[in-house]
Amino acid sequence: MEKTELLGLSAVALGSAIKSGRTTAVEAMEAVLEQIERQDKEYNCYVTVDREGALKRAGEIQKRIESGELTGPLAGVPVAIKDNLCTEGLRTTCSSRILDNFVPAFSAEAVLNLEKAGAVVIGKTNMDEFAMGSTTETSFYGPTKNPRNPEHVPGGSSGGSAAAVAARECFFALGSDTGGSIRQPASYCGVVGMKPTYGTVSRYGLIAYGSSLDQIGPLTGNVEDCATVLELIASYDKKDSTSIQRTDTDFTKALVEDVKGMRIGIPKDYFTEGLNPEVSAAVLKAAEVLEKKGAVTEEFDLSLVEYAIPTYYTIAAAEASSNLERFDGVKYGFRTGGEEGLHRMYRKTRSQGFGPEVKRRIMLGTFVLSAGYYDAYYLKALRVKAMIKEAFDRAFAKYDCILGPVAPTTAPRLDASLSDPLKMYLGDIYTISVNLAGLPGISVPCGTDSRGLPIGLQLIGDCYQEKKLIQIAYTYEQCGGSYHETI
Amino acid sequence: MKQYETVIGLEVHVELATRTKIFCGCSTAFGGRPNSHTCPVCTGMPGSLPVLNRKVLEYAVAVGLATNCHITRYCKFDRKNYFYPDNPQNYQISQLYLPICRDGYVEIETEEGSRKVGIHEIHMEEDAGKLIHDEWEDCTLVDYNRSGVPLIEIVSEPDMRSAEEVIAYLEKLRLIIQYLGASDCKLQEGSMRADVNLSVREAGTEKFGTRTEMKNLSSFHSIERAIEGERNRQIDLLESGGTVVQETRRWDEAKNTSYAMRSKEDARDYRYFPDPDLVPVSISEEFLDEIRSRQPELRTEKMKRYREEFDIPDYDIEIITGSKHMADIFEETVALGAQPKKVSNWLMVETLRLLKDKEMDPEDIRFSPENLAKLIALTEGKAINSTVAKEVFEVMFQENVDPERYVEEKGLRMVSDEGALRRTVEEVIAANPKSVEDYRNGKEKAIGFLVGQTMKAMKGKADPASVTGLLKELL
């Protein structure tokens, strides 16, 4: 198969092309590696490309496909993995200097699930350091650029994964979403990204940022790929105490073009002055499309929206300050040289090993957990978190899904965000409450702004209602045209 | 000098007897090669996650029930954050806000009769690794085999007033926990560790004095001495117009003194918060019932039953039930058909003697009830005499040999062949005319010499009573 044709295939289409013998896993991998070779110097989607390993594994997988041993929909399909997911024998850095030389001894459960299904890992994608950031500019390995317009950021923290999908440097990717880290870069890069219900995908092997909020999910070229990948990575895992046993993970069953009678709530509090008018217009237009297909839309007050940001940054930072304590230069990763004494070594290693955004959140988290402040900040944040969940519960008593924007704007220009972290945090306003409530959310492309930058539509479902989201997103995509036609 | 009252509370750490660690499947076995009992979880590798070992919860609840605690029906684990290399995550998973057990007590016997020592709480936590300083290379090495070994910490109320009460309380805890099988509770090996919180106040006053916490106490003896030393130190301070500083002190066993480790001012802020990687534990009524139904007979009940069932002295009962292991051996041996009084004698005399000689604990007894029962049967059946039995027992005590086989192999069985014995006695009579004459002349004692000569000739394998009978008959 010709390279351009091959690279234009969705993950599922490539999987069936390999199965039918029109191409091979090795050909697909070669095409992707060539694409990376050609353009990744500019985009910087990858921190590590495992060229030799990927080709070797593709060869092995091809044999197992030919022998009839591997029959799954993504067998032989090249996948990119966010660099906070452990991969056995393959460097995993979290885009941080402190893990610059870290090679895990085991693979994340989600990665193992993909490998079992025959997907072939290409390499590890760039991200905001320890997933802290919204632009992929806090990476120790330099920013990733948005393939739609390289003067803009791809979003974050899974910016490398979203950009790699958009730039056809992979056929799909895994990301992680703590406060919007899958959905927001998907929106900025014009791809599909989904954060499943908390507990659906095992966190074993995901290097934790905010453990109670982190969830792994797919970044794909279309909704069908998204459902297919999610079906493969969702699993109950005894190694993760927060993993949930579900029997309804046959997500591809929901790839049905039908929204008749579906009740869709549009929170008025999402469409306020902070929202860019072009984004607002595109999102509301998407609602109209769904209405034409038979859905019933209605505006409502979600409430508590403005409390989501302080609540999120309190909880996520508190957990992060503790989760990142293990990076101390003693056991693995970066250690500063010439230190004298244990505590000086700790201080120097961490001072040099972490970037400014990570340090800011460690300090914030340390502060909110300190004696005398715990009740006023951390406990209060937990209470607000419960109230936010209740607000969603009330909404889902009435609606099958909530529809809104993913982010207030399209992708900002490079170097425009980090100087004002508070403003950057405000950009998370529509995504973080989904994590606080443990809900599933999906981002699907719904047009571009006047500069040609993609706009994302966010659909939020009640716990375990991924199928509804997939069905609505799929229906929308079918009438809106998939992004493949626009690339 | 004023009269002072000592007020003591204890924090007791007990290592639980689970086969695997609290949050991973690694072995808890003692003495493996450094870092051989480790995995990504107990070495704090990035991406690893803890999963609670159910057995830890069962033991903690069992100890809580046996110490009259309220069991927390919705409990959580918290992270205690501090940087130190023995702790691979730089936080210890413990319980602060919702510990598994609260508000219990145990009864101790004191000179003034029995009284209650309150238990403030019992919580579950993980042990840390071990740091080994290599003086030669001037570096510190870490062994994470201990990292993640399950512990419970039993925090008492400040209810004890003397070293004797502290020892009585610790003995009581030790017996309860050993009987539950939740731990072997060995102070020397560190499976039971006690930190002593102590303050003094003028007799008759209500208000507690400022307390200190004493660490590194590895035996009952050092606990006693540390309490005495700290009490005197605090009284001396107060008497000389000084004040006691709230601080943590470390006991130096060799120097018989303590020194300050850190004061309240530089106390660490551990930033406790609920561990988001572990789900809260909800304890159902069924779970509690299951644990209750599995609670074994504890010592007080066992002592009562022994008095009713076995005709052995109270003192024997006290000693035998003072170790769960010894009580188990006693009961199993009796169950195999041995007479309780005989079993008790072997335990009370020969076993205690050998334990003392070899500086061993009753927990270290290795011979099996089967072998003890066989030995008793051999002596009862007059297959061996008591001297030979003691000899066999000593070998059995050390190597748990089968006494039947040992007696056969060494040819120690008594000669039951009447003819052979008669021949030997006749030979002895023939060879010792002087003694024979003495006996016939009314010197009763002379027969003792003849019995001895016969036993010697029989190489000890004869029953002295039969020998005496036969001699009398032939003379």
Boltz contact constraints between the chains, C-beta under 6 A:
constraints:
  - contact:
      token1: [A, 86]
      token2: [B, 47]
      max_distance: 6.0
  - contact:
      token1: [A, 106]
      token2: [B, 40]
      max_distance: 6.0
  - contact:
      token1: [A, 204]
      token2: [B, 49]
      max_distance: 6.0
  - contact:
      token1: [A, 205]
      token2: [B, 47]
      max_distance: 6.0
  - contact:
      token1: [A, 206]
      token2: [B, 47]
      max_distance: 6.0
  - contact:
      token1: [A, 207]
      token2: [B, 46]
      max_distance: 6.0
  - contact:
      token1: [A, 207]
      token2: [B, 47]
      max_distance: 6.0
  - contact:
      token1: [A, 211]
      token2: [B, 276]
      max_distance: 6.0
  - contact:
      token1: [A, 211]
      token2: [B, 277]
      max_distance: 6.0
  - contact:
      token1: [A, 212]
      token2: [B, 276]
      max_distance: 6.0
  - contact:
      token1: [A, 240]
      token2: [B, 49]
      max_distance: 6.0
  - contact:
      token1: [A, 241]
      token2: [B, 51]
      max_distance: 6.0
  - contact:
      token1: [A, 241]
      token2: [B, 278]
      max_distance: 6.0
  - contact:
      token1: [A, 241]
      token2: [B, 279]
      max_distance: 6.0
  - contact:
      token1: [A, 319]
      token2: [B, 276]
      max_distance: 6.0
  - contact:
      token1: [A, 322]
      token2: [B, 79]
      max_distance: 6.0
  - contact:
      token1: [A, 322]
      token2: [B, 81]
      max_distance: 6.0
  - contact:
      token1: [A, 322]
      token2: [B, 91]
      max_distance: 6.0
  - contact:
      token1: [A, 325]
      token2: [B, 90]
      max_distance: 6.0
  - contact:
      token1: [A, 325]
      token2: [B, 91]
      max_distance: 6.0
  - contact:
      token1: [A, 326]
      token2: [B, 44]
      max_distance: 6.0
  - contact:
      token1: [A, 326]
      token2: [B, 89]
      max_distance: 6.0
  - contact:
      token1: [A, 326]
      token2: [B, 90]
      max_distance: 6.0
  - contact:
      token1: [A, 330]
      token2: [B, 85]
      max_distance: 6.0
  - contact:
      token1: [A, 346]
      token2: [B, 83]
      max_distance: 6.0
  - contact:
      token1: [A, 369]
      token2: [B, 271]
      max_distance: 6.0
  - contact:
      token1: [A, 369]
      token2: [B, 273]
      max_distance: 6.0
  - contact:
      token1: [A, 370]
      token2: [B, 269]
      max_distance: 6.0
  - contact:
      token1: [A, 371]
      token2: [B, 269]
      max_distance: 6.0
